[in-house]
């Protein structure tokens, strides 16, 4: 269903220089295919989940850190462009892209 003709927008690339830690952060990612369809997912590093759980324990969010969820979550070791594109290619080639990314109805 999906081809390899796409472009990707990574939210964290829009942040001020130095605001993104590719090893401990999260970012939204939008993939646009040549036919104009757009798909979104949120990429989190493994270490960022731990950081968020600790924050939630302090703030009381998510039952004081007892659970965490995010729609269309993808866990990765780093949120670099290289890694994100690698994951997208893999998901397309393995026919798993649509299971993880959510279609953006414009």
C-alpha positions as CSV (number, residue, x, y, z in Angstrom):
1,X,0.0,0.0,0.0
2,X,2.8,2.5,0.9
3,X,5.7,3.3,-1.3
4,X,9.1,4.6,-0.5
5,X,8.4,8.1,-1.9
6,X,7.7,10.1,1.2
7,X,9.0,13.1,3.2
8,X,9.1,13.4,7.0
9,X,8.6,16.4,9.4
10,X,10.1,16.0,12.8
11,X,8.8,18.4,15.4
12,X,12.0,18.4,17.5
13,X,13.9,19.8,14.5
14,X,11.8,23.0,14.9
15,X,12.8,23.5,18.5
16,X,15.5,26.0,19.5
17,X,19.1,24.7,19.2
18,X,20.1,22.6,22.1
19,X,16.5,22.0,23.3
20,X,16.3,18.4,22.0
21,X,18.3,15.6,23.6
22,X,18.1,12.8,20.9
23,X,18.9,10.2,23.6
24,X,16.2,11.4,26.1
25,X,13.3,13.1,24.6
26,X,10.1,12.6,22.5
27,X,8.8,14.2,19.3
28,X,5.9,14.0,16.9
29,X,6.6,12.8,13.4
30,X,4.5,13.4,10.3
31,X,5.1,11.4,7.1
32,X,3.7,12.7,3.9
33,X,3.5,10.4,0.9
34,X,3.5,11.5,-2.8
35,X,-0.2,11.0,-3.0
36,X,-0.7,13.7,-0.3
37,X,-1.7,11.4,2.6
38,X,-0.2,12.4,5.9
39,X,0.4,10.1,8.9
40,X,1.5,10.9,12.4
41,X,3.1,9.1,15.3
42,X,5.0,10.1,18.5
43,X,8.6,8.8,18.9
44,X,9.9,8.5,22.5
45,X,13.3,7.3,23.6
46,X,13.4,4.5,26.1
47,X,15.1,6.8,28.6
48,X,12.5,9.5,28.1
49,X,9.8,7.2,29.4
50,X,11.7,6.8,32.6
51,X,12.1,10.5,32.9
52,X,8.4,11.1,32.3
53,X,7.4,8.5,34.9
54,X,9.6,10.2,37.5
55,X,8.1,13.5,36.6
56,X,4.6,12.1,36.8
57,X,5.3,10.6,40.3
58,X,6.2,14.2,41.5
59,X,3.3,16.0,39.7
60,X,0.6,13.3,40.3
61,X,-0.1,12.9,36.7
62,X,-1.0,9.4,35.3
63,X,-1.9,8.2,38.8
64,X,1.4,9.4,40.2
65,X,3.4,7.6,37.5
66,X,1.6,4.3,37.8
67,X,0.9,4.2,34.1
68,X,1.8,6.0,30.9
69,X,0.4,6.0,27.4
70,X,0.5,8.0,24.2
71,X,-1.4,7.4,21.0
72,X,0.7,6.0,18.1
73,X,3.8,5.7,20.3
74,X,7.0,4.4,18.9
75,X,9.9,3.6,21.3
76,X,13.4,4.1,20.0
77,X,16.9,4.3,21.3
78,X,17.3,7.9,19.9
79,X,15.1,10.4,18.1
80,X,17.6,11.4,15.4
81,X,16.4,11.9,11.9
82,X,18.6,8.9,10.8
83,X,16.9,6.6,13.3
84,X,13.4,7.9,12.6
85,X,13.8,7.4,8.9
86,X,15.2,4.0,9.4
87,X,12.2,3.0,11.5
88,X,9.8,4.4,8.9
89,X,11.4,2.5,6.1
90,X,11.4,-0.7,8.1
91,X,7.7,-0.3,9.0
92,X,6.8,0.3,5.4
93,X,8.8,-2.6,4.1
94,X,7.4,-4.9,6.8
95,X,3.8,-3.7,6.0
96,X,3.4,-2.4,9.6
97,X,3.3,1.3,9.0
98,X,-0.4,1.7,9.1
99,X,-0.6,-0.3,12.4
100,X,1.5,2.4,14.1
101,X,1.0,5.7,12.3
102,X,-2.4,7.4,12.4
103,X,-3.8,8.9,9.2
104,X,-4.2,12.7,9.4
105,X,-7.4,13.6,7.8
106,X,-6.9,17.1,6.4
